[in-house]
Amino acid sequence: MTNAAAELESLEGEIRLCTRCDLHTVANKAVPGEGPADAEVMLVGEAPGFNEDKQGRPFVGAAGRFLEELLGAAGLKREEVYITNVVKHRPPNNRDPLPNELAACLPWLERQIEIINPRFIVTLGRFSLGTFFPGSMISKVHGEVREKDGRFFFAMYHPAAALHQEKLRQTLLEDAGKLGEFLREKAKPTGQADKPETANGAGEDDSPEQLSFF
Ligand code: URA
């Protein structure tokens, strides 16, 4: 096991025992995240839902099945990416995470990023986007690449949003295709890569649900 893998495993163990906010008193299992410690791509969702809370694994319910389809559209396999959430315990009835819960949980995500050191971070949904780009509106920036702190960030709507809004399903699939193009471009040997892809999904309606937080 590499140093990074051992550190990550130990961190995930700490996260399982976390009591930094009250969510651990109502959740069943913490969901630290899963994937290789040397993943190039990290996906960051919002918080565990019903199935994740039962199993202690991220994105294993309906949203997870769609996420796997999106990964496929981007030319990625679930086993090669690291998947986690901004909040590691399930909020009751899947309510939005509260500011104090987001703040309490952030140091875990920061450690995960430090250890894994991914080249690409894909934010899923507005809470994840807001963690890295406060004030950014998902309806404006989804499907776009931004560089920050030496990494590439790619914003996507949350896959669960597509389960309720059919129109977003297509948007998510298109954005996943753009992510795949960008990853393939960046995978070219040095000197052959073009400038980062910056096309966005202009014309998409804002979802009220996606706009309320920031
Ligand atoms: N939604 C999330 O944001 N994360 C999960 O792990 C599952 C559903």
py3Dmol code that shows the C-alpha trace and the ligand (Angstrom):
import py3Dmol

protein = """\
ATOM      1  CA  MET A   1       0.000   0.000   0.000  1.00  0.00           C
ATOM      2  CA  THR A   2       1.342   3.455  -0.910  1.00  0.00           C
ATOM      3  CA  ASN A   3       1.690   6.190   1.691  1.00  0.00           C
ATOM      4  CA  ALA A   4      -1.214   8.053   0.167  1.00  0.00           C
ATOM      5  CA  ALA A   5      -3.432   4.955   0.245  1.00  0.00           C
ATOM      6  CA  ALA A   6      -2.590   4.335   3.917  1.00  0.00           C
ATOM      7  CA  GLU A   7      -3.192   7.987   4.820  1.00  0.00           C
ATOM      8  CA  LEU A   8      -6.484   7.998   2.979  1.00  0.00           C
ATOM      9  CA  GLU A   9      -7.639   4.816   4.665  1.00  0.00           C
ATOM     10  CA  SER A  10      -6.763   6.261   8.047  1.00  0.00           C
ATOM     11  CA  LEU A  11      -8.579   9.516   7.219  1.00  0.00           C
ATOM     12  CA  GLU A  12     -11.660   7.590   6.107  1.00  0.00           C
ATOM     13  CA  GLY A  13     -11.554   5.799   9.456  1.00  0.00           C
ATOM     14  CA  GLU A  14     -11.500   9.129  11.284  1.00  0.00           C
ATOM     15  CA  ILE A  15     -14.408  10.412   9.210  1.00  0.00           C
ATOM     16  CA  ARG A  16     -16.460   7.333  10.163  1.00  0.00           C
ATOM     17  CA  LEU A  17     -16.120   8.389  13.808  1.00  0.00           C
ATOM     18  CA  CYS A  18     -16.797  12.098  13.220  1.00  0.00           C
ATOM     19  CA  THR A  19     -18.841  14.015  15.807  1.00  0.00           C
ATOM     20  CA  ARG A  20     -18.039  17.552  14.621  1.00  0.00           C
ATOM     21  CA  CYS A  21     -21.693  18.446  14.081  1.00  0.00           C
ATOM     22  CA  ASP A  22     -25.027  16.974  15.175  1.00  0.00           C
ATOM     23  CA  LEU A  23     -25.649  14.970  12.019  1.00  0.00           C
ATOM     24  CA  HIS A  24     -23.874  11.939  13.440  1.00  0.00           C
ATOM     25  CA  THR A  25     -26.612  11.663  16.083  1.00  0.00           C
ATOM     26  CA  VAL A  26     -29.323  11.113  13.457  1.00  0.00           C
ATOM     27  CA  ALA A  27     -27.404   9.396  10.652  1.00  0.00           C
ATOM     28  CA  ASN A  28     -26.813   5.661  10.481  1.00  0.00           C
ATOM     29  CA  LYS A  29     -23.333   5.508   8.915  1.00  0.00           C
ATOM     30  CA  ALA A  30     -20.882   8.179   7.848  1.00  0.00           C
ATOM     31  CA  VAL A  31     -19.951   8.108   4.167  1.00  0.00           C
ATOM     32  CA  PRO A  32     -16.309   9.169   3.835  1.00  0.00           C
ATOM     33  CA  GLY A  33     -15.951   8.474   0.119  1.00  0.00           C
ATOM     34  CA  GLU A  34     -14.378   5.780  -2.022  1.00  0.00           C
ATOM     35  CA  GLY A  35     -11.925   5.317  -4.822  1.00  0.00           C
ATOM     36  CA  PRO A  36      -8.196   5.064  -5.446  1.00  0.00           C
ATOM     37  CA  ALA A  37      -5.818   7.309  -3.483  1.00  0.00           C
ATOM     38  CA  ASP A  38      -4.080   8.226  -6.741  1.00  0.00           C
ATOM     39  CA  ALA A  39      -7.265   9.129  -8.643  1.00  0.00           C
ATOM     40  CA  GLU A  40      -6.786  11.882 -11.225  1.00  0.00           C
ATOM     41  CA  VAL A  41     -10.448  12.786 -11.035  1.00  0.00           C
ATOM     42  CA  MET A  42     -12.402  13.488  -7.844  1.00  0.00           C
ATOM     43  CA  LEU A  43     -16.178  13.886  -7.830  1.00  0.00           C
ATOM     44  CA  VAL A  44     -17.716  15.871  -5.005  1.00  0.00           C
ATOM     45  CA  GLY A  45     -21.447  15.558  -4.335  1.00  0.00           C
ATOM     46  CA  GLU A  46     -23.645  17.081  -1.643  1.00  0.00           C
ATOM     47  CA  ALA A  47     -24.405  14.641   1.161  1.00  0.00           C
ATOM     48  CA  PRO A  48     -25.346  10.986   1.579  1.00  0.00           C
ATOM     49  CA  GLY A  49     -28.970  10.017   0.949  1.00  0.00           C
ATOM     50  CA  PHE A  50     -31.034   7.108   2.254  1.00  0.00           C
ATOM     51  CA  ASN A  51     -29.111   4.275   0.562  1.00  0.00           C
ATOM     52  CA  GLU A  52     -25.688   5.802   1.156  1.00  0.00           C
ATOM     53  CA  ASP A  53     -26.512   6.216   4.856  1.00  0.00           C
ATOM     54  CA  LYS A  54     -27.472   2.527   5.060  1.00  0.00           C
ATOM     55  CA  GLN A  55     -24.371   1.267   3.255  1.00  0.00           C
ATOM     56  CA  GLY A  56     -21.712   3.839   4.170  1.00  0.00           C
ATOM     57  CA  ARG A  57     -20.844   4.269   0.472  1.00  0.00           C
ATOM     58  CA  PRO A  58     -21.360   7.307  -1.767  1.00  0.00           C
ATOM     59  CA  PHE A  59     -23.818   7.412  -4.664  1.00  0.00           C
ATOM     60  CA  VAL A  60     -25.253   3.899  -4.432  1.00  0.00           C
ATOM     61  CA  GLY A  61     -28.943   4.784  -4.975  1.00  0.00           C
ATOM     62  CA  ALA A  62     -30.804   6.046  -8.031  1.00  0.00           C
ATOM     63  CA  ALA A  63     -28.597   9.149  -8.317  1.00  0.00           C
ATOM     64  CA  GLY A  64     -25.581   6.844  -8.192  1.00  0.00           C
ATOM     65  CA  ARG A  65     -26.868   4.751 -11.083  1.00  0.00           C
ATOM     66  CA  PHE A  66     -27.266   7.890 -13.167  1.00  0.00           C
ATOM     67  CA  LEU A  67     -23.843   9.100 -12.038  1.00  0.00           C
ATOM     68  CA  GLU A  68     -22.339   5.882 -13.404  1.00  0.00           C
ATOM     69  CA  GLU A  69     -24.079   6.545 -16.732  1.00  0.00           C
ATOM     70  CA  LEU A  70     -22.599  10.059 -16.715  1.00  0.00           C
ATOM     71  CA  LEU A  71     -19.152   8.693 -15.958  1.00  0.00           C
ATOM     72  CA  GLY A  72     -19.554   6.349 -18.922  1.00  0.00           C
ATOM     73  CA  ALA A  73     -20.475   9.314 -21.147  1.00  0.00           C
ATOM     74  CA  ALA A  74     -17.259  10.987 -19.973  1.00  0.00           C
ATOM     75  CA  GLY A  75     -15.230   7.857 -20.747  1.00  0.00           C
ATOM     76  CA  LEU A  76     -14.603   7.148 -17.066  1.00  0.00           C
ATOM     77  CA  LYS A  77     -15.189   4.118 -14.872  1.00  0.00           C
ATOM     78  CA  ARG A  78     -16.451   4.375 -11.320  1.00  0.00           C
ATOM     79  CA  GLU A  79     -13.438   2.419  -9.998  1.00  0.00           C
ATOM     80  CA  GLU A  80     -10.935   4.932 -11.355  1.00  0.00           C
ATOM     81  CA  VAL A  81     -12.380   8.094  -9.761  1.00  0.00           C
ATOM     82  CA  TYR A  82     -12.634   9.152  -6.131  1.00  0.00           C
ATOM     83  CA  ILE A  83     -16.220   9.907  -5.131  1.00  0.00           C
ATOM     84  CA  THR A  84     -17.131  11.854  -2.019  1.00  0.00           C
ATOM     85  CA  ASN A  85     -19.472  14.544  -0.710  1.00  0.00           C
ATOM     86  CA  VAL A  86     -19.088  17.905   0.988  1.00  0.00           C
ATOM     87  CA  VAL A  87     -21.059  16.567   3.971  1.00  0.00           C
ATOM     88  CA  LYS A  88     -20.236  13.085   5.207  1.00  0.00           C
ATOM     89  CA  HIS A  89     -23.348  12.274   7.277  1.00  0.00           C
ATOM     90  CA  ARG A  90     -26.902  12.209   5.908  1.00  0.00           C
ATOM     91  CA  PRO A  91     -29.026  15.237   6.828  1.00  0.00           C
ATOM     92  CA  PRO A  92     -32.460  14.119   8.092  1.00  0.00           C
ATOM     93  CA  ASN A  93     -34.923  13.505   5.237  1.00  0.00           C
ATOM     94  CA  ASN A  94     -32.255  14.636   2.778  1.00  0.00           C
ATOM     95  CA  ARG A  95     -32.730  18.278   3.718  1.00  0.00           C
ATOM     96  CA  ASP A  96     -30.130  20.770   2.501  1.00  0.00           C
ATOM     97  CA  PRO A  97     -26.958  20.821   4.592  1.00  0.00           C
ATOM     98  CA  LEU A  98     -26.830  23.760   7.020  1.00  0.00           C
ATOM     99  CA  PRO A  99     -23.982  26.291   6.974  1.00  0.00           C
ATOM    100  CA  ASN A 100     -22.572  24.996  10.281  1.00  0.00           C
ATOM    101  CA  GLU A 101     -22.628  21.411   8.944  1.00  0.00           C
ATOM    102  CA  LEU A 102     -20.840  22.445   5.755  1.00  0.00           C
ATOM    103  CA  ALA A 103     -18.237  24.337   7.777  1.00  0.00           C
ATOM    104  CA  ALA A 104     -17.705  21.485  10.241  1.00  0.00           C
ATOM    105  CA  CYS A 105     -17.223  18.971   7.440  1.00  0.00           C
ATOM    106  CA  LEU A 106     -15.003  21.039   5.134  1.00  0.00           C
ATOM    107  CA  PRO A 107     -11.657  20.093   6.756  1.00  0.00           C
ATOM    108  CA  TRP A 108     -12.341  16.432   5.847  1.00  0.00           C
ATOM    109  CA  LEU A 109     -12.734  17.291   2.185  1.00  0.00           C
ATOM    110  CA  GLU A 110      -9.660  19.496   2.301  1.00  0.00           C
ATOM    111  CA  ARG A 111      -7.600  16.593   3.686  1.00  0.00           C
ATOM    112  CA  GLN A 112      -8.971  14.227   1.044  1.00  0.00           C
ATOM    113  CA  ILE A 113      -7.943  16.672  -1.678  1.00  0.00           C
ATOM    114  CA  GLU A 114      -4.517  17.114  -0.106  1.00  0.00           C
ATOM    115  CA  ILE A 115      -3.872  13.358   0.030  1.00  0.00           C
ATOM    116  CA  ILE A 116      -5.329  12.392  -3.353  1.00  0.00           C
ATOM    117  CA  ASN A 117      -4.131  15.568  -5.084  1.00  0.00           C
ATOM    118  CA  PRO A 118      -6.483  15.112  -8.060  1.00  0.00           C
ATOM    119  CA  ARG A 119      -5.836  17.044 -11.267  1.00  0.00           C
ATOM    120  CA  PHE A 120      -9.560  17.391 -11.895  1.00  0.00           C
ATOM    121  CA  ILE A 121     -12.405  18.058  -9.473  1.00  0.00           C
ATOM    122  CA  VAL A 122     -15.963  17.652 -10.703  1.00  0.00           C
ATOM    123  CA  THR A 123     -18.504  19.439  -8.534  1.00  0.00           C
ATOM    124  CA  LEU A 124     -21.966  17.878  -8.472  1.00  0.00           C
ATOM    125  CA  GLY A 125     -24.689  20.332  -7.510  1.00  0.00           C
ATOM    126  CA  ARG A 126     -24.755  23.786  -6.003  1.00  0.00           C
ATOM    127  CA  PHE A 127     -23.442  22.961  -2.524  1.00  0.00           C
ATOM    128  CA  SER A 128     -20.350  21.370  -3.972  1.00  0.00           C
ATOM    129  CA  LEU A 129     -19.868  24.228  -6.445  1.00  0.00           C
ATOM    130  CA  GLY A 130     -20.345  26.774  -3.637  1.00  0.00           C
ATOM    131  CA  THR A 131     -17.662  25.072  -1.565  1.00  0.00           C
ATOM    132  CA  PHE A 132     -15.028  25.875  -4.181  1.00  0.00           C
ATOM    133  CA  PHE A 133     -16.557  28.922  -5.871  1.00  0.00           C
ATOM    134  CA  PRO A 134     -18.749  30.805  -3.409  1.00  0.00           C
ATOM    135  CA  GLY A 135     -21.366  32.884  -5.188  1.00  0.00           C
ATOM    136  CA  SER A 136     -21.141  30.956  -8.473  1.00  0.00           C
ATOM    137  CA  MET A 137     -24.475  30.001  -9.986  1.00  0.00           C
ATOM    138  CA  ILE A 138     -24.669  26.480 -11.301  1.00  0.00           C
ATOM    139  CA  SER A 139     -27.103  27.491 -14.019  1.00  0.00           C
ATOM    140  CA  LYS A 140     -24.416  29.797 -15.427  1.00  0.00           C
ATOM    141  CA  VAL A 141     -21.243  27.751 -15.013  1.00  0.00           C
ATOM    142  CA  HIS A 142     -22.233  24.106 -15.495  1.00  0.00           C
ATOM    143  CA  GLY A 143     -20.298  22.452 -18.273  1.00  0.00           C
ATOM    144  CA  GLU A 144     -17.386  24.865 -17.901  1.00  0.00           C
ATOM    145  CA  VAL A 145     -13.812  24.261 -16.832  1.00  0.00           C
ATOM    146  CA  ARG A 146     -12.095  26.621 -14.417  1.00  0.00           C
ATOM    147  CA  GLU A 147      -8.580  26.504 -13.067  1.00  0.00           C
ATOM    148  CA  LYS A 148      -7.879  27.220  -9.416  1.00  0.00           C
ATOM    149  CA  ASP A 149      -5.049  26.283  -7.061  1.00  0.00           C
ATOM    150  CA  GLY A 150      -3.332  24.295  -9.807  1.00  0.00           C
ATOM    151  CA  ARG A 151      -6.361  22.086 -10.523  1.00  0.00           C
ATOM    152  CA  PHE A 152      -9.119  22.005 -13.088  1.00  0.00           C
ATOM    153  CA  PHE A 153     -12.694  22.267 -11.812  1.00  0.00           C
ATOM    154  CA  PHE A 154     -15.711  21.189 -13.819  1.00  0.00           C
ATOM    155  CA  ALA A 155     -19.190  22.081 -12.560  1.00  0.00           C
ATOM    156  CA  MET A 156     -22.184  19.843 -13.168  1.00  0.00           C
ATOM    157  CA  TYR A 157     -25.749  19.802 -11.935  1.00  0.00           C
ATOM    158  CA  HIS A 158     -26.416  17.201  -9.291  1.00  0.00           C
ATOM    159  CA  PRO A 159     -27.387  13.861 -10.891  1.00  0.00           C
ATOM    160  CA  ALA A 160     -30.383  13.618  -8.523  1.00  0.00           C
ATOM    161  CA  ALA A 161     -31.809  16.802 -10.073  1.00  0.00           C
ATOM    162  CA  ALA A 162     -32.232  14.889 -13.346  1.00  0.00           C
ATOM    163  CA  LEU A 163     -34.405  12.322 -11.592  1.00  0.00           C
ATOM    164  CA  HIS A 164     -37.005  15.041 -11.019  1.00  0.00           C
ATOM    165  CA  GLN A 165     -36.412  17.237 -14.068  1.00  0.00           C
ATOM    166  CA  GLU A 166     -36.161  15.365 -17.352  1.00  0.00           C
ATOM    167  CA  LYS A 167     -34.677  18.397 -19.140  1.00  0.00           C
ATOM    168  CA  LEU A 168     -31.653  18.347 -16.850  1.00  0.00           C
ATOM    169  CA  ARG A 169     -30.943  14.756 -17.767  1.00  0.00           C
ATOM    170  CA  GLN A 170     -29.963  15.798 -21.280  1.00  0.00           C
ATOM    171  CA  THR A 171     -27.964  18.756 -19.963  1.00  0.00           C
ATOM    172  CA  LEU A 172     -26.055  16.467 -17.608  1.00  0.00           C
ATOM    173  CA  LEU A 173     -25.314  13.975 -20.377  1.00  0.00           C
ATOM    174  CA  GLU A 174     -24.078  16.775 -22.640  1.00  0.00           C
ATOM    175  CA  ASP A 175     -21.907  18.177 -19.847  1.00  0.00           C
ATOM    176  CA  ALA A 176     -20.503  14.712 -19.172  1.00  0.00           C
ATOM    177  CA  GLY A 177     -19.570  14.524 -22.858  1.00  0.00           C
ATOM    178  CA  LYS A 178     -17.760  17.873 -22.554  1.00  0.00           C
ATOM    179  CA  LEU A 179     -15.945  16.625 -19.473  1.00  0.00           C
ATOM    180  CA  GLY A 180     -14.792  13.570 -21.434  1.00  0.00           C
ATOM    181  CA  GLU A 181     -13.504  15.762 -24.283  1.00  0.00           C
ATOM    182  CA  PHE A 182     -11.633  17.938 -21.837  1.00  0.00           C
ATOM    183  CA  LEU A 183     -10.081  14.973 -20.044  1.00  0.00           C
ATOM    184  CA  ARG A 184      -8.986  13.438 -23.342  1.00  0.00           C
ATOM    185  CA  GLU A 185      -7.506  16.757 -24.428  1.00  0.00           C
ATOM    186  CA  LYS A 186      -5.556  17.083 -21.198  1.00  0.00           C
ATOM    187  CA  ALA A 187      -4.363  13.489 -21.423  1.00  0.00           C
ATOM    188  CA  LYS A 188      -2.498  14.253 -24.653  1.00  0.00           C
ATOM    189  CA  PRO A 189       1.285  14.438 -24.344  1.00  0.00           C
ATOM    190  CA  THR A 190       2.534  17.895 -23.260  1.00  0.00           C
ATOM    191  CA  GLY A 191       2.529  20.417 -26.066  1.00  0.00           C
ATOM    192  CA  GLN A 192      -0.418  18.897 -27.916  1.00  0.00           C
ATOM    193  CA  ALA A 193      -3.184  20.039 -25.589  1.00  0.00           C
ATOM    194  CA  ASP A 194      -5.343  22.929 -26.731  1.00  0.00           C
ATOM    195  CA  LYS A 195      -6.697  25.582 -24.402  1.00  0.00           C
ATOM    196  CA  PRO A 196      -9.219  24.346 -21.812  1.00  0.00           C
ATOM    197  CA  GLU A 197     -12.742  23.740 -23.061  1.00  0.00           C
ATOM    198  CA  THR A 198     -14.972  26.576 -21.888  1.00  0.00           C
ATOM    199  CA  ALA A 199     -18.246  26.026 -23.718  1.00  0.00           C
ATOM    200  CA  ASN A 200     -21.252  26.271 -21.463  1.00  0.00           C
ATOM    201  CA  GLY A 201     -24.829  25.151 -21.673  1.00  0.00           C
ATOM    202  CA  ALA A 202     -26.233  28.609 -22.401  1.00  0.00           C
ATOM    203  CA  GLY A 203     -29.967  28.741 -22.639  1.00  0.00           C
ATOM    204  CA  GLU A 204     -30.720  26.340 -19.811  1.00  0.00           C
ATOM    205  CA  ASP A 205     -33.315  27.536 -17.374  1.00  0.00           C
ATOM    206  CA  ASP A 206     -32.343  28.110 -13.779  1.00  0.00           C
ATOM    207  CA  SER A 207     -33.882  25.640 -11.443  1.00  0.00           C
ATOM    208  CA  PRO A 208     -35.249  27.454  -8.364  1.00  0.00           C
ATOM    209  CA  GLU A 209     -33.883  24.605  -6.286  1.00  0.00           C
ATOM    210  CA  GLN A 210     -30.444  25.238  -7.729  1.00  0.00           C
ATOM    211  CA  LEU A 211     -30.493  28.980  -7.160  1.00  0.00           C
ATOM    212  CA  SER A 212     -31.683  29.462  -3.647  1.00  0.00           C
ATOM    213  CA  PHE A 213     -28.497  28.983  -1.695  1.00  0.00           C
ATOM    214  CA  PHE A 214     -26.087  31.609  -2.944  1.00  0.00           C
TER     215      PHE A 214
END
"""
ligand_1 = """\
8
URA
N -26.420 12.512 -3.375
C -25.199 12.997 -3.017
O -24.934 14.188 -3.121
N -24.304 12.145 -2.567
C -24.517 10.845 -2.449
O -23.607 10.137 -2.018
C -25.776 10.351 -2.837
C -26.720 11.201 -3.293
"""
view = py3Dmol.view(width=600, height=400)
view.addModel(protein, "pdb")
view.setStyle({"model": 0}, {"cartoon": {"style": "trace"}})
view.addModel(ligand_1, "xyz")
view.setStyle({"model": 1}, {"stick": {}})
view.zoomTo()
view.show()
